Amino acid sequence: MSNIAIIPARGGSKRIPRKNIKSFLGKPIIAYSIETAINCGLFDEVMVSTDNEEIAQVAKQYGAQVPFLRSTDASDDFATTAQVLEEVLSNFRASGKLFDNACCIYPTAPFVTPATLEKAYDKLIKESHDTVFPVLRYSYPIWRSFRLEDGLAQLNWPEHLNSRSQDLTPAFHDAGQFYWFKVDAFCKKKALFTDKTGAFEISELEAQDIDNEIDWKLAELKYKLLDGTK
């Protein structure tokens, strides 16, 4: 099978300037995603989709291909990951390159390892999913969550006010790291999340959402802690 790794990294980060190439423990954070994709040995092509020349140069420095720059339409604040992936696959198709499977790896996902990518790929192929991605368990049952209305706390699910935490179904959320997907299914359905989407759980130590400087510092602390347990 022919596989491609697509790392989407536009240049317009506002909350953390130059986020995708900001130094993370000594090297650009995007380098971790590139090196993991290359080292896992699963991909015929590892490419970065960007609209930014500086990001493109850093990507090439660490071994990724940047065969074309991203279009303006796929680079604004409202462009979805699916739009970016469609554009990449369409450009490759126009040049005569076809792929069976693809993996969208985010540029700020330093916790992803070759072993994790291999685990997800095996699940994609062996269990016939359209997409596979890692998820995190909510640390507190969402069924007993609140919303605030005019300063007052309102239960989202009042029926669970007196339910024991251990009796409630665990809930999960996207770890925001990567998506393995079958190219044909994606091109037909124009979506990563389908009725044949598989997921697997990872630990809180293996992921960190990075939206601000505090998140960044937490991610570095987690990475060093995780690295010390290997």
Secondary structure, 3 states (H helix, E strand, C coil): CCEEEEEECCCCCCCCCCHHHCEECCEEHHHHHHHHHHHHCCCCEEEEECCCHHHHHHHHHCCCECCCCCCCCCCCCCCCHHHHHHHHHHHHHHCCCCCCEEEEECCCCCCCCHHHHHHHHHHHHHCCCCEEEEEEECCCCHHHCEEEECCEEEECCHHHCCCCHHHCCCCEEECCCEEEEEHHHHHHHCCCCCCCEEEEECCHHHCCCCCCHHHHHHHHHHHHHHHHCC
